[in-house]
Amino acid sequence: MAESFQFELVSPERLLLSEAATAVIVPGTEGYFTVMAKHAPLMTTLKPGVVVATLEGGSEEKIFVLGGFADVNQNGFTLLAERATRVDDLNPAELDQQIKDAEEDVTDAKSPEDKARAEHALDQLREARVAVGM
């Protein structure tokens, strides 16, 4: 049996997960990486994607994050998400409507800054849609 470590996933709204985990797959800015017990200390930024935490009992938690920071140290692993939603709570129809609205925002943008912000929001929504798997 794999050794466990303390994993916490925190969003601005609440603490989503605080459990003993044996492995956590994380969407780092440079690509996905896996944290396990006794991982070397690490601090990095995250991109939108799905965090997959294998808990000590063997169950998995899948949580979509819209960026944030990951901090691995001798006390465990803390993930600070800009925004986080359990994958099971994502609504495909609602996401499709939000994507459609965001596409219109990109088209209607008046300045390069507005267009860049709208494109960023659209990219995040598309990442969430992929996370739903439909």
C-alpha positions in Angstrom: 0.0 0.0 0.0 1.3 3.4 -0.9 2.3 5.9 1.8 -0.1 8.8 2.3 0.3 12.5 2.9 -2.0 15.4 3.8 -3.6 17.1 0.8 -5.7 20.3 1.0 -7.4 22.0 -1.9 -8.6 25.5 -1.1 -10.6 28.0 -3.2 -11.4 31.6 -2.3 -14.9 30.4 -1.3 -14.1 27.3 0.8 -11.9 24.4 1.7 -12.9 21.7 -0.9 -10.8 18.9 0.3 -8.6 18.1 3.3 -7.7 14.4 3.2 -4.9 11.9 3.4 -4.0 11.1 -0.2 -1.6 8.6 -1.8 -1.2 10.5 -5.1 -2.5 13.7 -6.6 -2.3 14.5 -10.3 -2.1 18.3 -10.9 -2.3 20.5 -14.0 0.9 22.5 -13.7 1.6 25.4 -16.0 4.4 23.3 -17.6 2.3 20.2 -17.8 0.6 17.7 -15.5 2.6 16.2 -12.6 2.0 13.8 -9.8 2.6 14.4 -6.1 3.2 11.4 -3.9 4.5 11.0 -0.3 8.0 12.4 0.3 7.8 14.5 -2.9 10.6 17.1 -3.1 9.5 20.6 -2.0 7.9 22.4 -4.9 6.0 25.6 -5.6 4.5 26.2 -9.0 1.5 27.8 -10.8 -1.4 25.9 -12.3 -3.3 26.0 -15.5 -7.0 25.2 -15.9 -7.5 21.4 -15.7 -8.6 18.5 -13.5 -6.9 17.6 -10.3 -7.3 13.9 -9.6 -6.6 13.0 -5.9 -6.4 9.3 -5.0 -7.4 9.2 -1.3 -5.9 6.9 1.3 -9.0 4.6 1.1 -8.5 4.2 -2.7 -11.4 6.4 -3.9 -10.7 9.3 -6.3 -11.8 12.9 -6.1 -11.8 14.9 -9.4 -11.9 18.7 -9.1 -11.7 21.2 -12.0 -9.5 24.2 -11.2 -9.1 27.5 -13.1 -5.5 28.1 -12.2 -3.8 28.7 -8.9 -0.7 27.7 -7.0 0.6 24.4 -5.7 2.9 24.1 -2.6 4.5 20.8 -1.7 6.5 20.7 1.5 7.4 18.4 4.3 4.0 18.9 5.9 2.0 17.8 2.8 0.5 19.4 -0.3 -1.6 22.5 -0.4 -3.3 23.6 -3.7 -4.7 27.1 -3.7 -7.1 27.3 -6.7 -8.4 30.6 -8.2 -11.7 28.7 -8.7 -12.5 25.1 -8.1 -15.5 22.9 -8.9 -16.0 19.2 -8.4 -16.2 17.6 -11.9 -19.5 15.9 -10.9 -21.0 19.4 -10.2 -20.2 20.8 -13.7 -23.3 21.1 -15.8 -22.6 20.5 -19.6 -25.7 22.4 -20.9 -24.8 25.4 -18.7 -21.2 25.3 -19.8 -22.3 25.2 -23.5 -24.4 28.4 -23.0 -21.5 30.1 -21.2 -19.1 29.2 -24.0 -21.6 30.6 -26.6 -21.9 33.8 -24.6 -18.1 34.1 -24.2 -17.6 33.6 -28.0 -20.0 36.6 -28.5 -17.9 38.6 -26.0 -14.8 37.9 -28.0 -16.5 39.0 -31.2 -17.9 42.1 -29.6 -14.7 43.2 -27.8 -13.8 46.9 -28.6 -10.2 47.0 -27.5 -7.3 44.6 -27.6 -7.3 44.3 -23.8 -11.0 43.5 -23.8 -10.5 40.9 -26.5 -7.6 39.3 -24.6 -9.7 39.1 -21.4 -12.7 37.6 -23.3 -10.4 35.0 -25.0 -8.9 34.0 -21.7 -12.4 33.5 -20.2 -13.4 31.5 -23.3 -10.3 29.3 -23.0 -11.1 28.6 -19.3 -14.7 27.7 -20.1 -13.6 25.3 -22.9 -11.2 23.7 -20.5 -14.0 23.2 -18.1 -16.1 21.7 -20.9 -13.4 19.2 -21.7 -13.2 18.3 -18.0 -16.9 17.3 -18.1 -15.9 14.8 -20.8 -18.8 15.4 -23.2 
